Amino acid sequence: MSHSPRRRTVSGGILLLVCLALTATGCGSANPLADQPYDATDQVSLTDDQEGGKADPSKPLEVTANGDDRITDVTATDAAGRYLAGELAADGSRWHSTAALAAGAHYTVRVSTEDEDGAQGRRTVGFDTGPATRLLTVTFGPRNGTYGVGQPVTAELSTPIQDPASRAVIEHALRVESQPAVEGAWYWVSNRMLHYRPREFWPAHAVIDVHAALEGIRIGGGLYGGPAKPLRLTTGDRVEAITDAAGHYMSVLRNGEEIRSIPVTTGKPGYATRNGVKVVLGQESFVRMRGATIGIAEGSEDSYDLPVYWATRVTWSGEYVHAAPWSEGSQGADNVSHGCTGMSTENAKWFFDNVRVGDVVRVINSAGATMTPFDNGFGDWNMSWRRWREGSALAAGKREGSSPVDTARLRPGI
């Protein structure tokens, strides 16, 4: 060994006690713990002589004691300060990592040892892991900007993921932090698409930051996380448009107060407007609407080909809130449309100017079916919170408030 053995004696222990009790300046240092740690380079070794080389990130990190020394502590951190979990053998002969190494990362390993006389040793070593051969990237949506309080966050994966354990790794790394803080969760819409929503609508004038702590993280099957561009959203006022299809009126609320009541016409029998909560997807000042696009044969009784102004889209299949001057005689009295919500040109222009993407459009008392959650726009809010949590790889089957989805991960700054 590169250090001198130290002999423990009864008199040394008594001397130490006297020194501690009297705090005498003349006391000697008979306590091994008071000495500077010795260099333990020769007393411990790392797997595959990783110092100065590139380690295989698919293999665990191992630290082994040489000779009679024993390992007392090991900490391994990457450049971002993340700790690598590990387990130390009871006899101090070996430590091994229990979590996956990140790919393309630099690690610093600090090892503490103790010799047979109680003297303390230290070794610090750095090493790099090799790059990943297969990367999964994440694209967040929508784009940075200001949206209505109903806007979900989306995460699209470059590679389909079906394995539950891999899904949990990914979901744990997708962070949504808001001011003010809210309760929320991810939902796996498909093997490549996740949606995130709060339990209730976002607060008005919230700031929402989304990022992925996934780069270099092993996901499974030789797949590692790649970089992801962060996202920042803000919300405006809480704007909700509630259409009573049976009453033929739309009530527009801003922050809980009605700001306009609009006579409307909705879908007639056979084309009834969908019930439920929808989210504004986009706005077009002019759209040419043709019945053929929704399966109506040209030349039939229900066929139409119309120039439409001030159109606010709420489904991908073509449901809008728009100007319908041809039906003004029925607005406020009857439902005569092919599924859209029609109103006067003046009201449609006002509506167009006072809503934004992400605002909430709710239809009640229609004979139509309920808006589906995912296949025709953002119908996410039509799913109960209990069912939504079951679509999360982390929250499914867990008591509410018991997982990181409900607690620390949703707090700003975590």
BELZIKA-V33128 format. One record per backbone hydrogen bond with DSSP energy under -0.5 kcal/mol. NH is the residue of the N-H (numbers start at 1). CO is the residue of the C=O. E is the energy in kcal/mol with one decimal. If there is no record, write none. Layout:
{{NH & CO & E} {NH & CO & E}}
//
This chain:
{{8 & 6 & -0.5} {13 & 9 & -1.7} {14 & 10 & -2.4} {15 & 11 & -2.8} {16 & 12 & -2.2} {17 & 13 & -2.1} {18 & 14 & -2.5} {19 & 15 & -2.7} {20 & 16 & -2.5} {21 & 17 & -2.4} {22 & 18 & -2.8} {23 & 19 & -1.9} {27 & 24 & -1.2} {30 & 28 & -1.0} {32 & 30 & -0.5} {34 & 31 & -1.6} {35 & 32 & -1.1} {38 & 120 & -2.4} {40 & 38 & -0.7} {40 & 122 & -2.6} {43 & 40 & -1.0} {44 & 40 & -1.2} {45 & 64 & -2.2} {47 & 62 & -2.0} {49 & 46 & -1.6} {50 & 47 & -1.0} {52 & 126 & -1.0} {53 & 50 & -1.9} {55 & 53 & -0.6} {55 & 128 & -3.1} {57 & 55 & -0.7} {59 & 56 & -1.8} {63 & 95 & -3.0} {64 & 45 & -2.9} {65 & 93 & -2.5} {66 & 43 & -4.0} {69 & 66 & -1.0} {70 & 114 & -2.3} {71 & 92 & -3.8} {72 & 112 & -2.8} {73 & 112 & -1.4} {75 & 110 & -2.1} {77 & 108 & -2.1} {78 & 82 & -1.9} {79 & 106 & -0.8} {81 & 78 & -2.0} {84 & 76 & -3.0} {85 & 83 & -0.7} {87 & 96 & -2.7} {89 & 94 & -3.2} {92 & 89 & -1.8} {95 & 63 & -2.6} {96 & 87 & -2.1} {97 & 61 & -2.4} {98 & 85 & -2.3} {99 & 85 & -1.2} {101 & 57 & -0.8} {103 & 216 & -3.0} {104 & 130 & -2.2} {105 & 102 & -0.6} {107 & 127 & -3.1} {108 & 77 & -2.6} {109 & 125 & -3.3} {110 & 75 & -3.0} {111 & 109 & -0.5} {111 & 123 & -3.3} {112 & 73 & -3.1} {113 & 121 & -2.3} {114 & 70 & -2.1} {115 & 119 & -2.1} {118 & 115 & -2.0} {120 & 32 & -0.5} {121 & 113 & -2.1} {122 & 38 & -2.5} {123 & 111 & -2.1} {125 & 109 & -2.5} {127 & 107 & -2.1} {128 & 53 & -1.5} {129 & 105 & -2.6} {130 & 55 & -2.9} {134 & 222 & -0.6} {136 & 224 & -2.7} {137 & 135 & -0.5} {138 & 227 & -0.6} {139 & 156 & -2.4} {140 & 138 & -0.5} {141 & 154 & -2.2} {145 & 232 & -1.2} {147 & 234 & -2.7} {148 & 357 & -2.1} {150 & 358 & -2.1} {151 & 148 & -1.6} {153 & 196 & -2.4} {154 & 141 & -2.5} {155 & 194 & -2.4} {156 & 139 & -2.7} {157 & 192 & -3.1} {158 & 137 & -2.0} {161 & 191 & -2.7} {167 & 163 & -2.4} {168 & 164 & -2.1} {169 & 165 & -1.8} {170 & 166 & -2.2} {171 & 167 & -3.0} {172 & 168 & -2.3} {173 & 169 & -1.0} {173 & 170 & -0.8} {174 & 170 & -0.8} {174 & 171 & -0.9} {175 & 173 & -0.9} {175 & 211 & -3.0} {177 & 209 & -2.9} {178 & 410 & -0.5} {179 & 207 & -2.3} {182 & 410 & -0.5} {184 & 405 & -0.6} {185 & 197 & -1.8} {187 & 195 & -2.4} {188 & 391 & -2.5} {189 & 187 & -1.2} {189 & 193 & -1.4} {190 & 193 & -1.9} {194 & 155 & -2.2} {195 & 187 & -2.3} {196 & 153 & -3.1} {197 & 185 & -1.6} {199 & 183 & -2.4} {202 & 149 & -2.4} {205 & 236 & -1.5} {206 & 203 & -0.9} {207 & 179 & -2.2} {208 & 233 & -3.3} {209 & 177 & -3.2} {209 & 207 & -0.5} {210 & 231 & -3.1} {211 & 175 & -2.0} {213 & 173 & -2.9} {214 & 212 & -0.9} {216 & 225 & -3.2} {217 & 214 & -2.1} {219 & 223 & -3.1} {220 & 223 & -1.5} {223 & 220 & -1.6} {224 & 134 & -2.5} {225 & 217 & -2.5} {226 & 136 & -3.1} {231 & 210 & -2.9} {233 & 208 & -2.8} {234 & 145 & -2.1} {235 & 206 & -1.8} {236 & 147 & -1.8} {239 & 237 & -1.1} {240 & 238 & -0.5} {240 & 253 & -2.2} {241 & 360 & -2.6} {242 & 240 & -0.6} {242 & 251 & -3.0} {243 & 241 & -0.6} {243 & 362 & -3.4} {244 & 242 & -0.6} {244 & 249 & -2.7} {245 & 243 & -0.9} {245 & 364 & -2.6} {248 & 244 & -1.9} {249 & 244 & -1.2} {250 & 262 & -3.1} {251 & 242 & -2.9} {252 & 250 & -0.5} {252 & 260 & -2.8} {253 & 240 & -3.2} {253 & 251 & -0.6} {254 & 257 & -2.9} {255 & 238 & -3.3} {257 & 254 & -1.6} {259 & 252 & -3.3} {260 & 252 & -1.1} {262 & 250 & -3.2} {264 & 248 & -2.6} {265 & 342 & -1.7} {268 & 337 & -2.7} {271 & 268 & -2.8} {275 & 369 & -2.6} {276 & 363 & -2.5} {278 & 361 & -2.7} {280 & 359 & -2.5} {281 & 313 & -2.6} {282 & 313 & -1.0} {284 & 311 & -2.9} {287 & 308 & -2.8} {289 & 287 & -0.7} {289 & 306 & -2.8} {290 & 288 & -0.5} {291 & 304 & -2.7} {293 & 290 & -1.4} {294 & 291 & -1.6} {295 & 292 & -1.3} {296 & 291 & -2.5} {297 & 295 & -0.5} {300 & 297 & -1.7} {303 & 300 & -1.3} {306 & 289 & -2.9} {308 & 287 & -2.8} {308 & 306 & -0.5} {310 & 285 & -1.9} {311 & 284 & -2.7} {312 & 310 & -0.5} {312 & 321 & -2.8} {313 & 282 & -2.3} {313 & 311 & -0.6} {314 & 319 & -2.9} {315 & 319 & -1.2} {316 & 376 & -0.8} {318 & 315 & -0.9} {320 & 318 & -0.6} {321 & 312 & -2.3} {322 & 320 & -0.5} {322 & 341 & -2.2} {323 & 309 & -2.2} {324 & 343 & -3.4} {327 & 324 & -2.0} {328 & 325 & -1.1} {330 & 327 & -2.0} {331 & 327 & -1.2} {332 & 264 & -2.5} {333 & 330 & -2.5} {334 & 330 & -2.9} {336 & 334 & -0.6} {337 & 266 & -2.2} {341 & 320 & -2.6} {342 & 265 & -2.8} {342 & 340 & -0.7} {343 & 322 & -1.5} {348 & 344 & -2.7} {349 & 345 & -2.4} {350 & 346 & -2.1} {351 & 347 & -2.8} {352 & 348 & -2.7} {353 & 349 & -2.0} {354 & 350 & -1.0} {354 & 351 & -0.8} {355 & 351 & -0.8} {358 & 280 & -1.9} {359 & 356 & -2.1} {360 & 239 & -1.9} {361 & 278 & -2.6} {362 & 241 & -3.2} {363 & 276 & -2.1} {364 & 243 & -2.9} {368 & 273 & -0.7} {371 & 275 & -2.6} {377 & 374 & -0.5} {379 & 373 & -2.4} {379 & 377 & -1.0} {382 & 379 & -2.2} {383 & 380 & -1.5} {388 & 384 & -2.4} {389 & 385 & -2.3} {390 & 386 & -1.2} {391 & 387 & -0.6} {391 & 388 & -1.5} {392 & 389 & -1.7} {396 & 392 & -1.6} {398 & 395 & -2.2} {402 & 399 & -2.2} {406 & 403 & -1.6} {407 & 403 & -0.9} {409 & 404 & -1.2} {410 & 407 & -1.6} {411 & 408 & -1.8} {414 & 411 & -1.8}}
//
